[in-house]
Amino acid sequence: MCRFDLRLFYARIMAMENEEMTVGSETNLYEIGYLLSPLVPIEEVASAIDKTFRMPIESLGGEVASQLMPFLRPLAYAVVKSVGSKRSSYKDAYFGAMRFDLKADQVEALNKMIEKSELVLRYILIRLPKNADRVITTGYRKPVIRREHSLEKIIKDEVVAEKGEMNEEQIDKEIEGLLEEKVVA
């Protein structure tokens, strides 16, 4: 089984793009993807996002470019969050993302603010390349339900129509006929 560490991957990307990154007055485009606690009522999700992400970004001098509104989804595995001495396990979470401009020297302060939040189960914060879109496009696809091709369905319908409804005796005879063909071949 191949193990892939996202933190190491993004650390390498950051090292490769280090020449592009400027510390100081110029801002960079960042994206944060997060899992928010499912205990937040659906009516209060927007205000929780503002309090947890938008307000800290704006207080540090950043500007939100776009946002993927969170939606409740099942997780691939249970995520454990420790708050104080209490550990909670979650199988569902609100998934959302946000792109924003922020000075490079303010990113560490933003990380500390987000880590203090009890609502955030997991998050990842990355710096995007200079040519990245400011608008988030979703890459999430719903599972594809396999449907029979229309030609296959037509053929099946014709076969059923030719033979009509079959009772147990006819099914047994058909199976015996197929087995005899296999033995001869």
N, C-alpha and C positions, 0 to 999 in steps of 0.2 A: 504494500500500500504506500503510495507516494504522499508524503506530508508536505504541505505547502503553507508556509508561514507568511501571511499577508503583511505583517509588520516589517519583516525582513525585506519583502518585495518592495514595499513603499519606501523603505529606508534607502534601498539601492537606487530607486527612481529619483528620490530627492538628492542623492549624492551625484547622480549623473546630470541632473538639471541645476546643480548648485550654481553654475556660472550665470544662469538666467535670473536666479533669485537675488533680489536686492533688498538689503536691510536699510530701513530709513523711511523716507517720506513716500516712496512709491508703494502702491497696494498691489497685492496678488489676488487672484481668484482662487477660492477654496470651495470644497464641497464636503459636507458632513452628511453621512448616512447614519441613521439611528434606529434603535428599537425602544419604544416607549412602553411603559407598564400598561398592561391591559386593564388594570384596576381603575384607570382614569375613565370617568363616564364620557360617552361619545360627545355629549354637549360641551364638555370642558376641554376637549383635546386641543382646539385652536388656542385657547388661552394658556394651556400648559406649554404649548410650543412657543408662544410669544414669551412667556416667562423664562423658559429654559434656554432658548436659543436666540430669538430675535433681540430681546432686550440686552443680553450680554454683548452680542455682536455690535449693536448700535452704541452701547455705552463705551466700547473700546474704539469707537470711531469708524466702524465698518458699515457697510451698506448691503442689505440683502438684495440679491439679483433675481432669484427665482426660488420657488419652493414646490416640492411634491407633497401634497397634503397626505398626511398619514392615513393608512387604512389597516384595519385589523386583519392579521393573517396568521395561520398556523406556522409554528417554527419547526425546523427539521429535527431539532433536539431541544430538550428542556434547558432553559437558561436559568442559572442560579444567581440571585442578587442578594448580597449581604448588606443590611442596613442596621448599623449598631450591632447588637448581639443576635438579631433575627435574620435567618436565612429563608428566602422564599424562592420557589421554583415556578417558572412560567413556561407554558406550552404554546401560548399565543402572545402576540405583541403587536403594537401599532408600528408599522414600518413607514418611515418618511425620509426625505432628504431635503437639503437646502444648499444653494450656492450663494456665496457672498464674497465681497471684496473686503480685505483687511490688511493692515500693515503687518509685515512679517514678524516684527518684534512684539506684536500683541497676541500671537497665536498661543504661546504658552499660558498667558493669563486666561485666555478663553478656555483652554483645556482644563485648567484648575476650576473655573466656574462650572463647567459642565459636569466634571467628576463629582462635585458636591451635590448634584441633583439626585434625589431619591427616585425620580420618575424614569430616568434613563437607564435601561438595562445594559445596552451595549451601544457603542458608537465608533465610527472611524472618520477621521478628519484628514483629508488629503489636499495638497496644493495642485491645482490644475495647470496645464501648460498655457502659455500666453495666447495661443490660438483657439482655446476651448470655447464652446458656446456658453453664453451666460444663462441659457434656458435649459432646464433639466428635461431630457427626453427619457421616457420610461423604456426599460429593456425587459421588463417583466412580461412574460407571456403566460396566458392561461393554458392549462394542459390541453393538448389536442385530443379530441375524441375521435377515434378511428371510425370512419363510416365506410360501408361497403361501396365499392365503385358501382356506378349505375349499371354498367354492362354485366358485372358479376351478379347483381341483384336481379336483373332481367332474366339471365340464364337460370338462376335458381327458381324464380317464379315460373318459368316455362316448364322446368323439370317437374316441379310440384303439380302444375296444371296437367301435364301429360299423364302422370301416374295417379293423380288424385290423392285422396286421403288413403293412407295405408293402415291396415290393422296389424296386430302382432304376428299373425301367420305370414302375411306378405313380407313383413320386415325380416322374419327369420329366413324365408326362402331367398330373399335378396342377399342376405349376409352369407348363406351357404353357397350361393352362386358365385359371389365374389371370392370366397375362400377356395372354391374348386378352381377358379381361374388362376389364382396365385399358385396352387399346388402344381397345376399343369405347366405353368410358365416356368 
